Every structure is written in structure tokens, then in C-alpha cells.
Amino acid sequence: MGRAGAVRSRGVALLAAGVVLAAGCSGGEQQSAPVDPKALADAVQLDAVTSHLAALERIAADNGGNRALGTAGYDASVDYVVDLLGDAGFDVRTPEFDTTSFEVDHEELAVDGSPMEVRALGLSPSTGRDGLTARVVRIAPDDTPGCEESDYDSADAAGAVVIVDRGVCTFALKEQIAAEQGAAALLVANNEDGPLVGAGLGADAQPRIPVGGVAGPDVDRLAAASTVTLTLATRTEKQRSRNVVTQTRTGSTDDVVVVGAHLDSVPEGPGINDNGTGVAAVLETALQLGSEPGVENAVRFAFWGAEEVGLVGSSSYVESLSEDERQDIALYLNFDMLGSPNSGYLVFDGDDSDAVGEGPGPEGSAGIERTFARYFDERGIAVVGTDFDGRSDYGPFVALGIPSGGVFTGADEVKTAEEAVRWGGVADEPFDPNYHTPDDVLADIDRAALAAAASAVAYGTGAYAMSVEGPDGVPTGEQRARVRAEFTE
């Protein structure tokens, strides 16, 4: 759909939803009809959302097959979002930030002369084109694999290629400890069949040794090898990128509702589920809401850059805010991967009721979880919690004590038999088998899951735009400052 068609459909949907904008709205005055969150959810239609996905897929196809950091495809994605928002009357900014691009020219692992699949982790130092040959040291698995110096007490890692299991701590910490023990390189064993895909060391890491990922089932053969030759020919370059940020002209700026999705893909593919779906749902919600809606609280829409190399865009954004500006953010809603082919229905576990992984989110996150869970429940869709594991752009907001939440349909995690009974799909297969691959395309999107998730994006946005108080609300005023200070102590 062209730009004119998109704007035309927006007007029809707003009429149907009863949230037509009054002429002459300005500042924080509410001269528009109050927004009905359920009507806003109904206004975000699948056809409009998929038209955005089709546009993003065309952008990728026209620009080398992806929309990754530092590419023409990413710049065209920014232009697409900016143009539509501008046509809808939003004042749009594209603040720049410094980041790092990462390219892999060659990756190869030979085990006693035989090949084994390996993937370089993002921002891994290079071995050089000739690679390195060394003996192998397997760090015994425990509850914190490769996360503590004591894991190396019985291992001579000096000059060796070290193998540790995935889990518990960051890849960056595993690399740091292995480097301090004198390792020549680090290989991280995945906790499932395939090698690590799309994993990285994080924007703040300063790695010293090459780091790759291998499949879990390959570890025994790897550990038994006399020598391995590892080649991770990589390139890391400093560059600048952009976020896209806009905000409604109406609503209180003391309780801003921030709604975000990352706009970049990985270099390996067009990124339609990851994360065109989040972008499309948030963008269509913004278009349906309008720039001057009848809301109590201002809504800020953000499309983040450089998420795939370590949440750089969102991190840079929150770091750029003053303390007062951070306190003015009431909550953050994050949407990343909403149409996974083997989908589930997950909401972020704000109260840690699942007791999996990290603890509860900042105070108020539990209410956000209940808001989304109730929305799905009213539509006969069962949801389960998903951990705040730091893999998406809620991370920098949670770190500041800002209540956060969102919905998610699954990434490279494997769907269990119980989950297949609950939601359908295929057990023992990833929620998204196309994760971080060239096959992440519109044709493989689960449209029913996307329709439900996109409407939930709009509902949650509308609900908190109208009120951040009540049993499912978030801290306000002096309480907000106090609980955030306690959370970050």
C-alpha cells in the first residue's frame, strides 16, 4: 500500500473507532474525543499491519536482502516510518548515536581436520584469515558455566580454545573470564541442537579473544579432539545510526507512556518477524491514535536502531535523558517478534510468578502483565509469562527502574509439548524456525498471532494513555522516585 492509501485507511479506522481528531488541538489540551482502548485495538487491522511488513520486505529486497545497522536498507526503513508519521501530523525526530557495526567474512572450525559448524558471536575479535590452532579445554558444566574464575581451578586454559556452556551470565562475562585465564579463544556451547544464531557480546563489551558458538550435541566430539583450528575472520567498525522518536501533542508530559520496537534486522535476512512485526504494530497504533488524541498521558513512540548489536539505540536514548526526563516516563511497553511461525502467546512476567530467570520487573510491571493477560483472556487466548532476560529493548528501561512489559510470540526457544497443546503448532521446534535467517519473510508470518498481538499493542497503549493509576497502574509522583531509587540501589 502506498503512503496515500495508508493515510486514507487511517482516517476510516479512526471514524469507526470514534476517536476522530478535532481541528485546532494543541499543547496538552484534550479537545478530541477520549480514546477508547478497545476501539483503538479494533482499529489496528491486520491488513494495514501486513502492508507495513510488505513495505519493509520490499525495502530489504531492494537493499541487499536486509535492513541491518549501517545499511541502505536501514536508512530506507527509517525513511518509511518517518514519512508515514509525518504525513499523519506527528513531529518526528531521528536522534543519532554512536555504535559499532560487525561483519563476519569467514567462519570455520576444523576438529582434528574435520569440519564442524561454528558461528562468530557479535563483536568477536578476529582470529585473522589464517585462524589459530590450539588444544581444547572443556570447562566442566555447573550452575554458572564459565561465569566464575573458580570454574577454571582444575583447567589449564593458557593458550587453549576453551569450551563453556551457554547460560546464566552474559557471553561478555564468559569471554572476560576466559581471557583473564589466558585462553586463546572461547567457544560457547548452545543449549539446543543448532549453533548460536544472532548472539553477541554486547555494545559495552571490550573483548580480547575470539568468541564463537557451537551446537550442544557437538561438544563431546569437540572436547575429545587433540587440536582444533578456529577461523573467525571478523571486522568491527565504529559508525553512527539513528532512532526514530515522536510523541503525541496531547496528554500529560509528567506521565509519558513510551511504546517501542526495534527497527533494524540482522545482516542475515530481511527481519520481518524480527522485528518488522513489532515495528508494524507500533507504527499502525501510532497512526490510528493520531498526533493529537484525547488522552490523559502523552504517548511517545520509539523505533530503535542497533538493537541487534546490543540494544544500542535504546540504551543511548535513555542515557541521553536527564534525571527529570527519566522520571517523567511512567512506563515502557516493548514489542519484538509478534508473528512467529510456530507462535505462542507470552507476556512479560512482571511479578516473577513463574520464578524463571531474572527476578520481577520494577514496581508497576506486574500491573502491565495483568493488563495484557486480561486482554488476551477476554478473547479466549491463554497466555504464559516470559522472563525479562535482557534480550530486547526493555533492558535499559528496566535497569533504571521504569516499569515495563509487552507481548511476544517466541524466538529461538523450543516449543514444548504442553505449549503445543495450549496454542497449537509443532512441539520440539522453535517458536520461530526462521530466526535470524534469510527465511524471516512475510510469507511465513503467523497472521492470526500477529492480528491478536497487534491489537494488544494498541489496547495496552490506549489503556495507559488514558490512565496510569489504579490496581494495574504504575507508581506516580513521589512514590515513583522512591521505588526507582530503591530498585536501582
C-alpha positions as CSV (number, residue, x, y, z in Angstrom):
1,M,0.0,0.0,0.0
2,G,1.3,3.4,-0.9
3,R,1.6,6.3,1.6
4,A,-1.7,7.9,0.4
5,G,-3.5,4.6,0.8
6,A,-2.1,4.2,4.3
7,V,-3.3,7.6,5.4
8,R,-6.7,7.1,3.8
9,S,-7.3,3.8,5.7
10,R,-6.2,5.5,8.9
11,G,-9.0,8.1,8.7
12,V,-11.6,5.4,8.1
13,A,-10.5,3.4,11.1
14,L,-10.5,6.5,13.3
15,L,-14.1,7.2,12.3
16,A,-15.1,3.7,13.1
17,A,-13.3,3.8,16.4
18,G,-14.9,7.1,17.5
19,V,-11.6,8.8,18.1
20,V,-11.8,11.5,15.4
21,L,-9.4,14.3,16.0
22,A,-10.8,17.8,16.5
23,A,-9.3,20.6,14.5
24,G,-7.1,23.0,16.4
25,C,-5.9,20.7,19.1
26,S,-2.6,21.9,20.6
27,G,-0.4,21.5,23.7
28,G,-1.8,19.3,26.4
29,E,-5.5,20.3,25.9
30,Q,-7.9,17.5,25.3
31,Q,-10.1,18.8,22.5
32,S,-10.6,15.3,21.0
33,A,-13.0,12.6,22.0
34,P,-11.5,10.4,24.7
35,V,-9.7,7.4,23.4
36,D,-11.4,4.1,23.9
37,P,-8.6,1.5,24.3
38,K,-10.8,-1.4,22.9
39,A,-11.9,0.7,19.9
40,L,-8.2,1.6,19.3
41,A,-7.4,-2.1,19.4
42,D,-10.1,-2.9,16.9
43,A,-8.8,-0.1,14.6
44,V,-5.4,-1.7,14.3
45,Q,-6.3,-4.1,11.5
46,L,-4.2,-7.0,10.1
47,D,-4.3,-5.7,6.5
48,A,-2.8,-2.4,7.5
49,V,-0.1,-4.1,9.7
50,T,0.8,-6.5,6.9
51,S,1.0,-3.7,4.4
52,H,3.8,-2.2,6.5
53,L,5.5,-5.6,6.6
54,A,5.3,-5.8,2.8
55,A,6.9,-2.4,2.5
56,L,9.7,-3.4,4.9
57,E,10.2,-6.6,2.9
58,R,10.5,-4.6,-0.3
59,I,13.0,-2.3,1.3
60,A,15.1,-5.3,2.3
61,A,14.8,-6.9,-1.2
62,D,15.9,-3.6,-2.8
63,N,18.9,-3.2,-0.5
64,G,20.9,-6.4,-0.4
65,G,18.4,-8.6,1.5
66,N,18.4,-6.9,4.9
67,R,17.7,-3.8,6.9
68,A,20.7,-4.1,9.3
69,L,22.7,-1.4,11.1
70,G,24.7,0.8,8.7
71,T,23.0,-0.3,5.5
72,A,20.9,1.4,2.9
73,G,18.1,-0.9,4.0
74,Y,18.1,0.5,7.5
75,D,18.1,4.1,6.2
76,A,15.2,3.3,3.9
77,S,13.3,1.7,6.9
78,V,13.8,4.9,8.9
79,D,12.5,7.0,6.0
80,Y,9.4,4.8,5.7
81,V,8.5,5.2,9.3
82,V,9.3,9.0,9.4
83,D,7.3,9.7,6.2
84,L,4.2,7.9,7.5
85,L,4.3,9.5,10.9
86,G,5.0,13.0,9.3
87,D,2.0,12.6,7.0
88,A,-0.1,11.8,10.0
89,G,0.8,15.1,11.7
90,F,3.5,13.9,14.1
91,D,6.6,15.9,14.8
92,V,9.3,13.3,14.2
93,R,12.9,13.3,15.4
94,T,15.8,11.0,14.4
95,P,18.4,11.4,17.1
96,E,21.8,10.0,16.2
97,F,24.0,7.8,18.3
98,D,27.4,6.2,18.1
99,T,27.5,2.4,17.6
100,T,29.6,-0.3,16.2
101,S,29.0,-2.4,13.1
102,F,30.2,-6.0,12.9
103,E,30.8,-8.2,9.8
104,V,31.9,-11.8,9.5
105,D,34.0,-12.5,6.4
106,H,34.7,-16.1,7.2
107,E,33.9,-18.6,10.0
108,E,35.3,-22.1,10.1
109,L,36.1,-24.8,12.7
110,A,38.2,-27.9,12.0
111,V,38.2,-30.6,14.7
112,D,41.2,-33.0,14.1
113,G,40.9,-31.9,10.5
114,S,37.1,-32.5,10.1
115,P,34.7,-29.6,9.8
116,M,32.3,-28.5,12.5
117,E,29.7,-25.7,12.3
118,V,30.6,-22.5,14.2
119,R,29.2,-19.0,14.4
120,A,31.1,-15.9,15.4
121,L,29.4,-14.0,18.3
122,G,28.7,-10.4,17.6
123,L,31.7,-8.1,18.2
124,S,34.1,-11.1,18.5
125,P,37.7,-10.1,17.8
126,S,39.1,-11.7,14.7
127,T,41.5,-14.7,14.5
128,G,42.7,-13.3,11.2
129,R,42.3,-15.1,7.9
130,D,44.7,-17.8,8.8
131,G,42.9,-18.7,12.0
132,L,44.5,-20.3,15.1
133,T,45.3,-23.8,16.0
134,A,45.3,-24.9,19.7
135,R,44.4,-27.7,22.1
136,V,41.0,-27.8,23.6
137,V,40.0,-27.3,27.3
138,R,36.4,-28.2,28.3
139,I,35.2,-26.3,31.4
140,A,33.0,-28.6,33.4
141,P,29.3,-27.6,33.4
142,D,27.9,-26.4,36.6
143,D,25.2,-24.0,37.8
144,T,27.2,-21.0,36.5
145,P,29.1,-22.3,33.5
146,G,32.2,-20.2,32.8
147,C,30.8,-17.4,34.9
148,E,33.3,-17.5,37.7
149,E,37.1,-17.7,37.9
150,S,36.8,-20.8,40.2
151,D,35.4,-22.7,37.2
152,Y,39.0,-22.8,35.9
153,D,40.6,-24.1,39.1
154,S,41.2,-27.6,37.6
155,A,41.8,-26.4,34.0
156,D,44.9,-25.1,32.2
157,A,43.3,-22.6,29.9
158,A,46.5,-20.8,28.9
159,G,46.8,-20.8,25.1
160,A,43.8,-23.1,24.6
161,V,40.5,-22.9,22.9
162,V,38.1,-23.1,25.9
163,I,34.6,-24.6,25.7
164,V,31.9,-23.4,28.1
165,D,28.2,-24.0,28.2
166,R,25.6,-21.3,27.5
167,G,23.6,-20.0,30.4
168,V,23.2,-17.8,33.5
169,C,25.7,-15.0,32.8
170,T,26.4,-12.9,29.7
171,F,28.6,-14.0,26.8
172,A,30.7,-11.0,27.6
173,L,31.4,-12.1,31.1
174,K,32.3,-15.6,29.9
175,E,34.8,-14.1,27.5
176,Q,36.3,-11.8,30.1
177,I,37.0,-14.6,32.5
178,A,38.4,-16.9,29.8
179,A,40.7,-14.1,28.6
180,E,41.9,-13.5,32.1
181,Q,42.8,-17.2,32.3
182,G,45.0,-16.8,29.2
183,A,42.7,-18.6,26.7
184,A,43.4,-18.2,23.0
185,A,39.7,-18.3,22.1
186,L,36.3,-19.2,23.6
187,L,33.6,-21.5,22.2
188,V,30.1,-21.3,23.8
189,A,28.1,-24.5,23.5
190,N,24.4,-23.9,22.8
191,N,21.7,-25.5,24.9
192,E,20.0,-26.9,21.9
193,D,20.8,-28.6,18.6
194,G,22.0,-25.8,16.4
195,P,24.8,-23.3,16.9
196,L,24.2,-19.9,18.5
197,V,22.5,-17.7,16.0
198,G,22.5,-13.9,16.3
199,A,24.2,-13.9,19.7
200,G,26.6,-11.1,20.6
201,L,28.9,-9.9,23.3
202,G,27.0,-6.6,23.8
203,A,27.8,-3.0,22.9
204,D,29.7,-2.3,26.2
205,A,32.0,-5.4,26.0
206,Q,35.6,-4.9,25.2
207,P,36.5,-8.5,24.2
208,R,40.1,-9.6,23.9
209,I,39.8,-13.1,22.4
210,P,37.8,-14.5,19.5
211,V,34.4,-16.0,20.6
212,G,32.3,-18.4,18.6
213,G,29.2,-20.6,19.3
214,V,28.8,-24.3,18.6
215,A,25.9,-26.7,18.8
216,G,25.4,-28.5,22.1
217,P,25.5,-32.0,20.6
218,D,28.9,-31.3,19.0
219,V,30.6,-30.6,22.4
220,D,31.6,-34.2,23.2
221,R,33.5,-34.6,19.8
222,L,35.0,-31.1,20.2
223,A,36.2,-31.8,23.7
224,A,37.8,-35.1,22.7
225,A,39.9,-33.5,20.0
226,S,43.6,-33.2,20.2
227,T,43.6,-29.9,18.4
228,V,41.2,-27.6,16.7
229,T,41.7,-24.9,14.1
230,L,39.3,-21.9,14.5
231,T,38.9,-19.2,11.9
232,L,36.7,-16.2,12.8
233,A,37.6,-13.5,10.3
234,T,35.6,-10.5,11.5
235,R,35.5,-6.8,11.1
236,T,34.3,-4.2,13.7
237,E,33.8,-0.6,12.7
238,K,32.6,2.5,14.6
239,Q,29.7,4.4,13.0
240,R,26.6,6.4,13.6
241,S,23.0,5.3,13.4
242,R,19.5,6.8,14.2
243,N,16.4,6.1,16.3
244,V,13.0,7.4,15.3
245,V,11.1,9.2,18.1
246,T,7.8,11.0,18.2
247,Q,5.2,12.0,20.8
248,T,1.6,13.0,20.9
249,R,1.0,16.7,21.3
250,T,-1.8,16.0,23.8
251,G,-1.6,14.3,27.2
252,S,0.4,15.0,30.4
253,T,4.1,15.0,29.9
254,D,4.6,14.1,33.6
255,D,3.4,10.6,32.9
256,V,4.7,9.7,29.5
257,V,3.8,6.2,28.1
258,V,6.8,5.1,25.9
259,V,6.0,2.4,23.3
260,G,8.9,0.9,21.4
261,A,10.1,-1.6,18.8
262,H,13.5,-2.1,17.2
263,L,13.7,-1.2,13.5
264,D,16.9,-2.9,12.5
265,S,17.2,-6.5,11.2
266,V,20.2,-8.8,11.4
267,P,22.5,-8.8,8.3
268,E,21.4,-12.4,7.5
269,G,17.9,-11.5,6.5
270,P,15.0,-9.0,6.0
271,G,13.9,-9.3,9.6
272,I,10.1,-9.4,9.0
273,N,9.1,-11.2,12.2
274,D,12.2,-9.9,14.0
275,N,11.3,-7.2,14.1
276,G,9.1,-5.9,11.3
277,T,6.1,-7.2,13.2
278,G,6.8,-5.1,16.3
279,V,7.5,-2.0,14.1
280,A,4.4,-2.5,12.0
281,A,2.1,-2.9,15.1
282,V,3.6,0.1,16.9
283,L,3.5,2.2,13.7
284,E,-0.1,1.4,13.0
285,T,-1.1,2.0,16.6
286,A,0.5,5.5,16.3
287,L,-1.3,6.2,13.0
288,Q,-4.6,5.1,14.4
289,L,-4.2,7.0,17.7
290,G,-3.1,10.2,15.8
291,S,-0.9,13.0,16.9
292,E,-3.4,14.9,19.0
293,P,-5.7,12.3,20.6
294,G,-7.9,12.6,23.6
295,V,-5.6,11.1,26.1
296,E,-4.7,11.9,29.7
297,N,-1.0,11.0,29.2
298,A,1.3,11.7,26.3
299,V,2.4,8.7,24.3
300,R,6.0,8.6,22.9
301,F,6.6,6.1,20.1
302,A,10.1,5.0,19.5
303,F,11.7,2.9,16.8
304,W,15.1,1.8,17.9
305,G,18.3,1.3,15.9
306,A,21.1,-1.1,16.5
307,E,19.2,-3.5,18.8
308,E,20.7,-6.5,17.1
309,V,24.2,-5.5,18.1
310,G,23.4,-5.0,21.8
311,L,20.4,-2.7,22.4
312,V,22.5,0.3,21.5
313,G,19.8,2.6,20.2
314,S,17.5,2.3,23.3
315,S,20.5,2.4,25.6
316,S,21.8,5.5,24.0
317,Y,18.4,7.1,24.2
318,V,17.8,6.6,27.9
319,E,21.4,7.7,28.6
320,S,20.7,10.9,26.8
321,L,17.8,11.8,29.1
322,S,18.1,14.0,32.2
323,E,17.0,12.6,35.5
324,D,13.8,14.6,35.4
325,E,13.1,13.3,31.9
326,R,13.6,9.8,33.1
327,Q,11.2,10.4,36.0
328,D,8.6,11.7,33.6
329,I,8.4,8.3,31.9
330,A,5.6,6.4,33.6
331,L,6.2,3.0,31.9
332,Y,7.7,1.4,28.8
333,L,6.0,-1.1,26.5
334,N,8.2,-3.2,24.2
335,F,7.2,-5.2,21.2
336,D,9.6,-7.6,19.5
337,M,8.5,-10.6,17.3
338,L,4.7,-10.7,17.2
339,G,4.1,-13.2,14.4
340,S,6.3,-16.2,15.0
341,P,5.5,-19.1,12.6
342,N,5.2,-21.6,15.4
343,S,3.8,-19.0,17.7
344,G,3.0,-18.8,21.4
345,Y,1.3,-16.0,23.4
346,L,3.6,-14.7,26.0
347,V,3.5,-11.6,28.3
348,F,6.5,-10.3,30.2
349,D,6.5,-11.8,33.7
350,G,6.4,-8.6,35.7
351,D,5.8,-10.2,39.1
352,D,8.2,-13.1,38.6
353,S,5.3,-15.5,39.3
354,D,7.0,-18.0,37.0
355,A,10.2,-17.9,39.1
356,V,12.3,-18.3,35.9
357,G,15.5,-16.5,35.2
358,E,15.6,-12.9,36.4
359,G,13.5,-11.5,39.2
360,P,10.4,-9.3,39.0
361,G,10.4,-6.2,36.9
362,P,10.3,-2.7,38.5
363,E,7.2,-1.9,40.6
364,G,4.3,-1.5,38.2
365,S,5.5,-4.2,35.8
366,A,3.1,-6.7,37.4
367,G,0.1,-4.5,36.6
368,I,1.3,-4.2,33.0
369,E,1.4,-8.0,32.8
370,R,-2.1,-8.3,34.2
371,T,-3.4,-5.7,31.7
372,F,-2.1,-7.7,28.7
373,A,-3.1,-11.1,30.2
374,R,-6.7,-9.8,30.8
375,Y,-6.9,-8.5,27.2
376,F,-6.0,-11.9,25.8
377,D,-8.1,-13.8,28.3
378,E,-11.2,-11.8,27.2
379,R,-10.5,-13.1,23.7
380,G,-10.2,-16.7,24.8
381,I,-6.4,-16.8,24.4
382,A,-4.3,-18.4,27.1
383,V,-1.0,-16.6,27.9
384,V,2.1,-17.6,29.9
385,G,4.8,-15.4,31.3
386,T,8.2,-14.8,29.7
387,D,11.3,-13.7,31.5
388,F,12.9,-10.2,31.4
389,D,16.1,-11.9,30.1
390,G,17.6,-8.7,28.7
391,R,17.4,-9.7,25.1
392,S,15.3,-6.8,23.9
393,D,14.9,-3.0,24.3
394,Y,13.1,-3.1,27.6
395,G,16.5,-3.8,29.2
396,P,17.8,-0.2,29.5
397,F,14.4,0.9,30.9
398,V,14.2,-1.9,33.5
399,A,17.7,-1.1,34.6
400,L,16.5,2.4,35.5
401,G,13.6,1.0,37.5
402,I,11.0,2.0,34.9
403,P,8.0,-0.4,34.9
404,S,8.0,-2.4,31.6
405,G,6.0,-5.0,29.8
406,G,4.8,-6.2,26.5
407,V,3.8,-9.2,24.4
408,F,5.9,-11.7,22.5
409,T,5.2,-14.8,20.3
410,G,8.6,-16.5,20.8
411,A,12.0,-16.6,19.2
412,D,14.5,-19.4,19.0
413,E,13.2,-21.1,22.2
414,V,11.8,-24.6,21.6
415,K,8.0,-25.0,21.9
416,T,7.2,-27.7,24.5
417,A,4.6,-30.4,24.1
418,E,2.4,-28.7,26.7
419,E,2.7,-25.4,24.8
420,A,1.7,-27.1,21.5
421,V,-1.4,-28.4,23.2
422,R,-2.2,-25.0,24.5
423,W,-1.6,-23.0,21.3
424,G,-1.2,-25.5,18.5
425,G,1.8,-25.7,16.3
426,V,4.7,-28.1,16.4
427,A,6.3,-29.4,19.6
428,D,10.1,-29.6,19.9
429,E,10.5,-27.0,17.2
430,P,11.5,-23.3,17.7
431,F,8.7,-20.7,18.0
432,D,10.5,-19.1,15.1
433,P,12.5,-21.6,13.0
434,N,13.4,-18.7,10.7
435,Y,15.0,-16.6,13.5
436,H,17.9,-14.5,12.2
437,T,17.9,-16.2,8.8
438,P,17.1,-15.2,5.2
439,D,13.8,-17.0,5.6
440,D,12.4,-14.5,8.0
441,V,9.8,-13.3,5.4
442,L,6.2,-12.2,5.3
443,A,5.0,-15.5,3.8
444,D,5.9,-17.4,7.0
445,I,4.3,-15.0,9.5
446,D,1.5,-16.4,11.6
447,R,-1.1,-13.9,10.7
448,A,-3.6,-15.0,13.4
449,A,-1.0,-14.5,16.1
450,L,0.1,-11.2,14.6
451,A,-3.5,-9.9,14.5
452,A,-4.0,-10.7,18.1
453,A,-0.7,-9.3,19.2
454,A,-1.0,-6.1,17.2
455,S,-4.4,-5.4,18.7
456,A,-2.9,-6.0,22.1
457,V,-0.2,-3.4,21.3
458,A,-2.9,-0.8,20.6
459,Y,-5.0,-1.8,23.6
460,G,-2.1,-1.5,26.1
461,T,-1.1,1.8,24.5
462,G,-4.6,3.2,24.8
463,A,-5.2,1.9,28.3
464,Y,-2.1,3.5,29.8
465,A,-2.6,6.7,27.7
466,M,-5.9,7.1,29.5
467,S,-4.6,6.2,33.0
468,V,-1.5,5.0,34.7
469,E,-3.3,4.7,38.1
470,G,-5.5,2.0,39.6
471,P,-4.8,-1.6,40.5
472,D,-2.9,-2.3,37.3
473,G,-1.2,1.1,37.2
474,V,2.3,2.2,38.0
475,P,3.9,4.4,40.7
476,T,3.4,8.2,40.3
477,G,4.8,11.3,41.8
478,E,7.0,10.9,44.9
479,Q,6.3,7.2,45.1
480,R,7.8,6.8,41.6
481,A,11.0,8.5,42.6
482,R,11.3,6.4,45.8
483,V,10.7,3.0,44.3
484,R,13.0,3.6,41.4
485,A,15.8,4.7,43.7
486,E,15.2,1.5,45.8
487,F,15.2,-0.7,42.6
488,T,18.5,0.7,41.4
489,E,20.4,0.6,44.7
